[in-house]
Amino acid sequence: MISLSLRVTTTSGKTDYTVGPKIQVAFEREFKVGLPKAFAADQKMEHLYWLAWKCAEQVAKSGGPAVKPFDGWLDTVESVEVVGVDEDPLSPEG
């Protein structure tokens, strides 16, 4: 298991997100690769931005501010930073 925290800066401000299990599974279904492997072996900025967008989308579904579709959301992004990573040392990936 991996615990990942992101700080997203958009034209609306800064927000911190935790990439929880639901978003991790959505990532693996979307990109057909495990999250740890994607960030270790095949790093793409699209992966990082997609995770941030999916977090924002999840907050929107819980009553937060509306989120544009991915490409429209990207137009508002100034930066996405990884602010915390904690891998389980007992997992095969850790």
Summary of the structure (lengths in Angstrom):
residues: 94
radius of gyration: 13.1
end to end distance: 7.9
largest distance: 39.5
contacts: 244
relative contact order: 0.27
helix: 43%
strand: 29%
